[in-house]
Amino acid sequence: MHLTPHNEAKRDDYAETVLLPGDPQRAEWMAEKYLTDVRCVNRIRGALAFTGRYRGFPVSVHATGIGAPSLSIYAHELLDVYGARTLIRVGTCGALAEHVKLRSLVISQSASTDSHINRQLFGLYDYAPSASFDLLQRAAQKAAELGIVHYVGQTASSDVFYHPDTLGRFAGVRAYGALAVDMETNALYTVAARFGASALSICTVVDSLVTGEDTSPDERQELFSDMAQLALEVAYPSA
């Protein structure tokens, strides 16, 4: 019998630290490329999940699908049922500031949203969830050490991908300094806060809503190398 409706993993199949890409193919790529002793622990609904080791340290990688509702389900179950304590999103985002360049990384300090999911789940009205400070600080330090082009600051999360006013709808958050937009970070930080867990979102900039520039889907797997490496270094326990 499955522990949850969405996961066939056994209770001890996940590490306490879980990386969360949206795309199942990216989850598989990250596990095969960066982890040793890898085993697949979930295939239900195509939300591939793997557990292995990074330099001997146990790490899991779990695909979350697209959007806040999907991520919220998997994040909730990982924290509530499987004992995960640290969740790190490794996803994609679109630049909302002109100086944020394609192929760079955005490390989200906090995430506003146009979603009502917070109100539905936790009775929260205008809740502005934030990253865990220790993970945020470690990510900024490690990115600098590794020479990775990155930006740290506030971001936005939206439930709507296709919108007739692509950039204009973000005028408010842009005026207050939002660097980029994705669909999941706000939900991740909210669910993690609910369970007293640690969370961080690191996203690769794959397009710019300001300049209209875009990256090719063909280059995106290797494009994620900096993000994957940074997330794993952040996850790895410091001496």
C-alpha positions, 0 to 999 in steps of 0.5 A: 500500500502506498503511503500517499496517493502520489508516491510509491516510495517507502518511508525511508526511500528519501534523503532528508535533503531533496532537490526539486526540478519541475521536469522529470527528465531533468530529475533523471539527468541530475541524478545520473550525472551528479549522484552515485549509488542512484536508485529510482524511488518513484515513477507514479504520474511520471514524477520521477524521483531518485535517491543517491549520494553526492560526495557520500552525502545522501541526496534525493531528486524529485520532479514536481511538475508545473505550477504551485498546486503540483509542487505543493502536493509533493513538497507537503508529502516529502515533509509530512510523510517522508521526513525531508527537512531541506528542499531546494528548487532547481528550476527555470525562470524568466527575467523581469529586470533588464540587467538579469541576463540569460543563462545566469542564476537567480537565487530567490530571497523571497517570493510574492505571488498572484496565486490564491493557494496560500489562502486556500491551504493555510488561511493566509492572506498576504503572506510573503514567504522567504528562503531559509537564511542559512541556505540563502547565504551559503548559496550566494557564497558558493556561487561567488566561489564557483564564479557563477553569474548570479543574482540574489533578491526578491522574485515573483511566482505566477499561476498564469504562464500565457497572458495577453499582457506578458510584461505589463502584468508584472509592473507592480512587482517590477517597481519594487525590485522583483528580479524574475518570475517562475511558477513555484517558489512562493509555494515552496517557501510557504509549505516549508514554513508550514513544516518548519523546514528549510527551503531555497529556490535557485532558478536558471534564467531561460528567457527575458520578459523585458528583452524578449530573448530566449534560450533554445530547449536543445541547450537547456539540459547542459545549461542547468549544470551551474544550477545543479552544481550550486544546489548540490554544494549548498546541500552538502554539509559544511565542515 
